[in-house]
Amino acid sequence: MKIHQYYTHNDLRNFNYIIQLSDKTALVIDPWDAAEISSQLKSLDLNLKAIINTHEHWDHIQGNSALVMQYGCEVWAHENGQGKIPGLTRCLQKDEIIELDGTNQLLVLDTPGHTFAHLCFVLQQDGKAKAVFTGDTLFNAGVGHCRGGDAETLYETISQQFQTLADEVMVYPGHDYLENNLKFTLNFEPNNQQAQQWLKRIESTDYQPGSIQTTIGNEKSFNTFMRLGNLDIIKSLGLDSPQQKEVFLALRSKRDNW
């Protein structure tokens, strides 16, 4: 099994993923451009088994119809995506295990907040988490907006399902917002050395989206939405002895206008 990450070069800075299986089939996550995905599949000599949509927003589903027509593949997504996601054939359930090949599986996470039809997927090897496909729930150094969703629900999702992942788990998000998100962190926590170092890496090299990847441990070191007890952040927000949910909501509100 191999994971291929593709940057779409569109204005929304989407990532697409092809999961290559040993039997020459593949799963595609959130296809943006059907022709580009088809070209990549052809170059890898793969047949498309299924599309997985993390959620129903148009930039994550617009490749569905053409790929279904070309490959006759299935489409897997959240049950709340019915009537919204083109070609939906299989509604995935919370904690469902999708067998890939050999010792590899995908664990389905029900992750509401950005929308109420959002799923994320933990890649496991022999039941141990190795990576997580996060859609628009968790970004590198940030989280998704909640227009059409709910910020309090997103707080619960991040705190209960992502804070608890092991530090070594790789993060595969739906978009590249790393540079802007690191600047957001430094606005509220200017002395965060990890954020400073990562931003320097981006600004001092020929950075290409996807060439720098983070782990959950990295996120805990510079993602403000995973650092809700940090005193510098709390002070920058002007909050007085807040609960962590209050910090999260204040940050999400600030990020909406960043």
C-alpha positions in Angstrom: 0.0 0.0 0.0 1.2 3.5 -0.8 -0.2 7.0 -0.2 0.1 9.5 -3.0 -0.6 13.1 -2.1 -1.4 15.6 -4.9 -1.6 19.3 -4.7 -4.3 20.7 -7.0 -2.8 24.2 -7.6 -6.3 25.7 -7.4 -7.2 28.9 -5.5 -8.5 26.9 -2.6 -5.2 25.0 -2.2 -6.8 21.5 -2.1 -5.0 18.2 -1.6 -6.2 15.0 -3.2 -5.0 11.5 -2.2 -4.7 8.2 -4.0 -4.3 5.1 -1.8 -2.6 2.5 -3.9 -3.5 -1.1 -3.0 -1.5 -4.2 -3.7 -4.1 -5.7 -6.1 -3.7 -2.8 -8.6 -6.8 -1.0 -7.4 -7.0 2.4 -5.6 -9.1 4.6 -3.4 -9.3 8.3 -4.1 -10.0 10.8 -1.4 -11.9 14.1 -2.3 -11.2 14.3 -6.1 -11.0 17.8 -7.3 -10.2 17.3 -11.0 -11.4 14.0 -12.5 -9.1 14.2 -15.6 -6.0 14.8 -13.4 -7.0 11.9 -11.1 -7.5 9.7 -14.1 -4.1 10.6 -15.5 -2.4 9.8 -12.1 -4.2 6.5 -11.9 -3.1 5.6 -15.5 0.5 6.5 -14.7 0.4 4.2 -11.7 -1.4 1.5 -13.6 -4.3 1.4 -11.2 -8.1 0.9 -11.4 -10.3 3.0 -9.2 -12.2 0.9 -6.7 -13.9 3.7 -4.8 -14.0 7.4 -4.1 -14.1 8.5 -0.4 -15.5 11.9 0.3 -14.7 13.4 3.7 -17.6 15.8 3.3 -20.1 17.4 0.9 -18.5 20.7 0.0 -18.1 21.1 -3.8 -14.3 21.3 -3.9 -14.2 17.8 -2.4 -16.7 16.1 -4.6 -16.6 17.8 -8.0 -14.6 15.0 -9.6 -17.1 12.3 -8.5 -19.5 12.1 -11.4 -16.9 11.9 -14.2 -14.8 9.3 -12.3 -17.9 7.2 -11.6 -18.8 7.3 -15.2 -15.3 6.4 -16.3 -14.5 3.6 -13.8 -17.9 2.5 -12.5 -16.5 2.9 -9.0 -18.3 3.2 -5.7 -18.6 6.4 -3.6 -18.3 6.2 0.2 -19.2 9.0 2.5 -21.2 10.1 5.6 -24.9 9.2 5.7 -25.7 12.9 6.0 -24.2 13.4 2.6 -27.1 11.6 0.9 -28.6 13.9 -1.7 -25.5 16.2 -1.6 -22.7 13.9 -2.7 -22.8 12.7 -6.3 -22.9 9.0 -6.8 -23.0 8.1 -3.1 -23.3 4.3 -2.8 -22.1 3.4 0.6 -22.7 5.3 3.9 -19.8 4.8 6.3 -20.4 4.5 10.0 -18.5 5.7 13.0 -15.8 3.2 14.1 -16.2 1.2 10.9 -13.0 -0.6 9.7 -12.3 -0.6 6.0 -9.8 -3.3 5.1 -7.2 -2.2 2.6 -4.6 -4.8 2.0 -2.3 -7.0 4.1 -2.2 -5.4 7.6 -3.6 -2.0 6.6 -7.0 -0.6 7.5 -8.9 2.7 7.6 -10.7 3.5 10.8 -13.7 5.8 10.2 -14.1 8.8 12.5 -17.3 10.7 12.6 -16.0 14.3 12.9 -18.8 16.9 12.9 -18.1 20.6 13.2 -17.0 21.9 9.9 -20.1 20.3 8.6 -22.4 17.6 10.0 -21.6 15.2 7.2 -17.8 15.1 7.8 -15.7 11.9 8.2 -12.0 11.6 8.9 -10.0 8.4 8.4 -7.2 6.9 10.5 -4.8 4.7 8.6 -3.8 1.7 10.8 -1.2 -1.0 10.5 -2.1 -4.0 12.6 -4.5 -1.8 14.5 -1.9 0.9 15.3 -2.5 4.4 14.0 0.0 5.6 11.5 -1.7 8.6 9.7 -5.0 10.4 9.6 -6.8 12.0 6.6 -8.4 15.0 8.1 -10.4 16.7 5.3 -11.4 20.2 6.5 -11.5 19.3 10.2 -7.8 19.6 11.1 -5.3 21.5 9.0 -1.6 21.9 9.4 -1.5 24.4 12.3 -5.2 25.1 12.1 -8.8 23.8 11.9 -11.7 24.2 9.5 -14.2 27.0 9.5 -17.7 26.3 10.8 -19.9 28.1 8.3 -22.6 25.6 7.8 -21.4 23.7 10.9 -20.9 24.5 14.5 -17.8 25.7 16.4 -18.7 24.1 19.7 -19.1 20.8 18.0 -15.8 21.2 16.3 -14.2 21.8 19.6 -15.5 18.5 20.9 -14.3 16.8 17.8 -10.7 18.2 18.0 -10.4 17.7 21.8 -11.9 14.2 21.9 -10.7 12.6 18.6 -7.5 14.4 17.6 -5.8 15.5 20.9 -5.9 11.8 21.8 -4.0 10.5 18.8 -0.4 9.5 19.2 2.2 12.1 18.6 3.8 10.1 15.7 0.6 10.0 13.6 1.1 11.8 10.3 -1.5 14.4 9.3 -2.9 14.5 5.7 -5.2 17.5 5.5 -7.6 18.6 2.8 -5.9 21.9 2.1 -2.5 23.6 2.4 -2.9 26.6 4.7 0.3 26.0 6.6 2.1 29.3 6.1 -1.0 31.4 7.0 -1.9 29.3 9.9 1.7 29.5 11.4 1.4 33.3 11.1 -1.9 33.1 13.0 -0.2 31.1 15.8 2.6 33.6 16.1 0.1 36.5 16.3 -1.3 35.0 19.5 1.8 33.2 20.7 4.8 35.2 19.3 7.4 33.3 21.3 6.4 29.9 20.0 9.8 28.6 18.8 8.3 25.7 16.9 6.0 27.9 14.9 9.0 30.3 14.2 11.2 27.5 13.0 8.5 25.9 10.7 7.6 29.3 9.2 11.3 29.9 8.6 11.6 26.6 6.7 8.7 27.7 4.5 9.9 31.2 3.8 13.6 30.4 3.3 13.2 27.5 0.8 11.4 26.8 -2.4 8.4 25.5 -0.5 5.9 23.4 -2.4 2.6 22.4 -0.8 2.9 18.8 0.5 6.7 18.9 0.7 6.5 19.5 4.4 4.3 17.2 6.4 3.4 17.4 10.1 2.5 14.9 12.8 0.0 15.1 15.6 3.0 15.9 17.9 4.0 18.8 15.6 0.4 20.1 15.7 0.4 20.0 19.5 3.5 22.2 19.5 2.3 25.0 17.2 -1.5 24.6 16.4 -3.3 27.1 18.6 -6.4 25.0 18.5 -4.5 22.2 20.2 -2.8 24.5 22.7 -5.9 25.8 24.5 -4.2 26.0 28.0 -1.3 28.1 26.8 -1.1 31.2 28.9 0.3 33.4 26.1 -2.6 32.6 23.9 -5.1 33.2 26.7 -3.5 36.5 27.5 -3.4 37.6 23.8 -7.2 36.8 23.6 -7.9 38.9 26.7 -9.6 36.1 28.5 -9.8 35.7 32.2 -9.4 32.1 33.5 -11.3 30.6 30.6 -12.4 27.1 30.0 -10.7 25.5 27.0 -13.9 25.6 25.0 -14.0 29.3 25.4 -10.4 29.7 24.2 -11.2 27.5 21.1 -14.3 29.5 20.2 -12.4 32.8 20.6 -9.6 31.5 18.3 -12.1 30.2 15.8 -13.8 33.6 15.7 -10.5 35.4 15.2 -9.5 33.0 12.5 -12.7 33.8 10.6 -11.4 37.3 10.0 -7.7 36.5 9.6 
